[in-house]
């Protein structure tokens, strides 16, 4: 099976850990004409891992086609993994589904690894072509490589094909009107999926900042010599139904520091000083966590980290199904919770805060692609980010990277029973930011010894990059961990049927 490169950082991670993708493993998959293998496939060869890799490739291709939309793809990954989990529960002795409750548990004699593989594959395929429909042929080829007919849409829930297909359909139907506006069904959507139906409009325009504490859109380069100011990304996302949380606002943090407060003053100094003393290591960490072309965003980053655990611990299909479900459930709900905080507080980003606080003062900072670092007026300060993506186009508090990373790291720690991680990645400093190779730095190896440290590095990278102040990061990490513990209880409740 030929799975394409997912992203630069993912490839680096695989090379450093010495674990290849399914393309490198040259797997021989069981087809309907081959004898059943007695030994269960593990690690990169188990079907759950293969579909996790496929879903990540779907995310990467979605990013290239529609530009980064981390809220949307977190929902896709969450619902794809939920579809696989729900299908799997019907072949487990005790687990119960989230949405596919109309499908009966299969008889004990039918609870074989072969039936699990088939049911999970039909569930994953059906969900993938629903959410990543533009790349349906890619997913069809994976089904064929696995020896399954992608044209089968069985409603016979006594067969693995039917269990998988109907489990995915149950998830899709249950989430059809979940507040995401996937099908442009809300009034005024004008046929545009994920269109904001809440009527959000920023207080500030790109040209005029009337309230320094509120978010202001900024001009990006369009890559063709012009500029444009992106609209706020999915401002309605706090309205999306959660899975494990009681509500999006369940763990909403207290307010961020306002302009004029001593805390904000100190945190802006920190942002400026970090950039002033930026090392190649700092640049590499910022770029690794920010990602570049074929990005899989935060939900995808942590699914890749989960795949490292699968390879490291030589997971079975059952272990991967459960781990992916938990991690992506946390990522999906954490995005909703983070957007609740973002839209509730509508808080400013350092880009505008530094301009307000330091206009007319000479500070040391990054001048932009091909210009290096030097003295600039405070009104010219900018994040360490390419002009085509100066800063995320939505309010700041809490940091999405911190919220999702804090949550998913906690989920993996709870799942494995240990904080040990051990992943590494190598990246060339400056390659994803600078346009001139003369400004590239050294090749840097980033080490993630524990899940907790990986999350904290992800959050801190956003402060290093100038996207967030420390308050955004700290509150985000805490919010994510709160989401993870609530999701952990939800997850465990679905592993044991009620007596």
C-alpha angles and dihedrals in degrees: 000000000000113000113181125232108280101202143322094262093047092052090049090051092052093048095049095047090046092233117125130208123257088271090064096045095064092215121196105217123205112249130190089265097051128082116261113262114237096210117070116238116247140191114359091000099060115101095236090058091048092053091045088056090047093051089052091052088050089053092049092051091046089055093053091047101042103018121246113323104163096175092056096045092046087060091048093052092043093052094042090054091044090053090053091046094049091050090048093052090064088064096044124089096230115009122108127208128244098221109356093078094138092066114091122231107261120245116271092249089058094052094098129140090244092056091045091052092050096045093046092048093052090047093048093044094049092049094044094053090046095054101027095035094151088068099043092130091059091056092044089058091053091053090051091048088054091051097252129127109240091198093067112104101172122182091189101115092193090071128068090237090055094043092052096044095045093044090056091045089052090054093045093048094045091053097041094104100024096131097267092104090221092157097042088244097143118097114268095021091124091210093303115133115226091015114164110254097176096080094237114177123174117245090223128054123216088258102039129046108197097163114034093196093059129077119272124198114234134209117257127193110253094212092245101078097276137088138232136179112233117224120240110286113245097328088180093063093106085067093062114110114254122222105211102015123082089224141347090254096049094110100022108159126229119268126293121247114279129226109277094034120119091232094057091045090055093045093052089051088053092052092051094044093049091055091044090057097035113156130196087257090056092049092049092050092048091050096043092054094040092049125197138222113003089020118181093197124216099312088050094045090058093044086056089049088051089052089055087058090050092054093041094051097033092236126207122228091261092053094049094047091054095042095048091048092052096044096046093042087057092046093050096047092041091057090052091048092047091051089051089059093041095053095038093056098026087201127188126251126234090254092073097028093057091048091053096045100042106030108138093020125106113237134167116249149128112298097199140266113342094005104082125202128321147119115321138165111264089243089064097052115125139175119267091262137112118268091246088062109025096162138336111287099236139064120299112228116110109023110238092209090053095045096049094039094047090050099044093044090053090047092053091047091052093045097049096036090231140075091222113121113153102187123146135188135188123215135169107242112242097010094114094043111033123069094202117066088212087076095051116114133207128312105263129201112212116203125204106191096171137020090240093054091047090055093047091048090052091051095044091049088066091056090046090051092050095243095115144020119234093261090063089053099045094046090045095053091050093047091050093051091050089053091049094054092049090048091048090059090047091049094050091048088059094053095064123051118227113262 
